[in-house]
Amino acid sequence: MLGIPLLVAFVFVVYFALPWILIFIGIHLGPNPPRPEITYGEFPFRLEYEINGERKVIQDTLICEFDGFGADEANGKYRKWKDRLASGNQRITLLKVDQTKEIYYSPGSPDYYMGDLKDTEGYRHGFPNALLIERRDGKFTSNRLIRADELLNKYHINLISWNPSPPIKNNFSE
């Protein structure tokens, strides 16, 4: 009597879980990608925008650092990068709409700045669009793109210029 439920459970585990377990083991047993030669970079930027007719300028520095290796089933093993702003701000905030909504500009991916993208020529910053983060009960719920026309019409924000530092040329050795 107990044998049939155990057999069903075993078949379920083998059929559904075993492939994922094997993928996980395969990824983690594989070699890490090459380490970056340059593991730290500072990238000054300048963002000029207008909000309700008032011109504003944000100047800061994006700091990027190598953060070891990560692994997942979509990418295998990969180099991880972390980034932060020298000012200590979490984001380049353009407008706090209310307690639950904030409009901000993303400076871009640390992979791009640290020379870890295969196609840096094809990389595009979000300019002149921005992002809207929403929270409910103090917790992050969504992050979405706000196109320039909605940004201007709904929030009266016009991004005028974005002047980031160029990415570095990095080498990745074995």
Solvent accessible surface area in square Angstrom, and as a share of the most:
residue,aa,sasa,rsa
1,M,214,0.96
2,L,131,0.65
3,G,47,0.45
4,I,123,0.62
5,P,75,0.47
6,L,111,0.55
7,L,110,0.55
8,V,95,0.54
9,A,51,0.39
10,F,131,0.55
11,V,83,0.48
12,F,121,0.50
13,V,76,0.44
14,V,59,0.34
15,Y,149,0.57
16,F,109,0.45
17,A,36,0.28
18,L,71,0.35
19,P,64,0.40
20,W,150,0.53
21,I,81,0.41
22,L,103,0.51
23,I,75,0.38
24,F,124,0.52
25,I,80,0.41
26,G,46,0.44
27,I,31,0.16
28,H,86,0.38
29,L,145,0.72
30,G,24,0.24
31,P,123,0.77
32,N,75,0.38
33,P,30,0.19
34,P,37,0.23
35,R,130,0.47
36,P,8,0.05
37,E,115,0.52
38,I,64,0.33
39,T,54,0.32
40,Y,99,0.38
41,G,9,0.09
42,E,98,0.44
43,F,8,0.03
44,P,78,0.49
45,F,11,0.05
46,R,85,0.31
47,L,0,0.00
48,E,22,0.10
49,Y,9,0.04
50,E,51,0.23
51,I,16,0.08
52,N,111,0.57
53,G,64,0.62
54,E,105,0.47
55,R,143,0.52
56,K,77,0.33
57,V,65,0.37
58,I,44,0.22
59,Q,131,0.58
60,D,21,0.11
61,T,26,0.15
62,L,3,0.02
63,I,14,0.07
64,C,0,0.00
65,E,43,0.19
66,F,28,0.12
67,D,62,0.32
68,G,23,0.23
69,F,54,0.22
70,G,13,0.12
71,A,29,0.23
72,D,47,0.24
73,E,114,0.51
74,A,90,0.70
75,N,101,0.52
76,G,21,0.21
77,K,51,0.22
78,Y,78,0.30
79,R,43,0.16
80,K,75,0.32
81,W,27,0.09
82,K,99,0.42
83,D,63,0.33
84,R,122,0.44
85,L,13,0.06
86,A,59,0.46
87,S,66,0.42
88,G,65,0.63
89,N,89,0.46
90,Q,158,0.70
91,R,56,0.20
92,I,4,0.02
93,T,46,0.26
94,L,11,0.05
95,L,52,0.26
96,K,140,0.59
97,V,54,0.31
98,D,76,0.39
99,Q,174,0.77
100,T,57,0.33
101,K,62,0.26
102,E,10,0.04
103,I,0,0.00
104,Y,21,0.08
105,Y,2,0.01
106,S,41,0.26
107,P,18,0.11
108,G,14,0.14
109,S,35,0.22
110,P,20,0.13
111,D,44,0.23
112,Y,24,0.09
113,Y,3,0.01
114,M,0,0.00
115,G,16,0.16
116,D,26,0.14
117,L,60,0.30
118,K,213,0.90
119,D,87,0.45
120,T,44,0.26
121,E,163,0.73
122,G,47,0.45
123,Y,56,0.21
124,R,197,0.72
125,H,37,0.17
126,G,36,0.34
127,F,61,0.26
128,P,57,0.36
129,N,27,0.14
130,A,2,0.01
131,L,41,0.20
132,L,2,0.01
133,I,13,0.07
134,E,31,0.14
135,R,54,0.20
136,R,154,0.56
137,D,141,0.73
138,G,69,0.67
139,K,145,0.61
140,F,122,0.51
141,T,66,0.39
142,S,44,0.28
143,N,73,0.37
144,R,97,0.36
145,L,75,0.38
146,I,0,0.00
147,R,144,0.53
148,A,35,0.27
149,D,93,0.48
150,E,52,0.23
151,L,1,0.00
152,L,90,0.45
153,N,113,0.58
154,K,119,0.50
155,Y,21,0.08
156,H,102,0.45
157,I,1,0.00
158,N,64,0.33
159,L,11,0.06
160,I,56,0.28
161,S,29,0.19
162,W,26,0.09
163,N,84,0.43
164,P,45,0.28
165,S,23,0.15
166,P,105,0.66
167,P,39,0.25
168,I,47,0.24
169,K,185,0.78
170,N,19,0.10
171,N,87,0.45
172,F,59,0.25
173,S,69,0.44
174,E,188,0.84
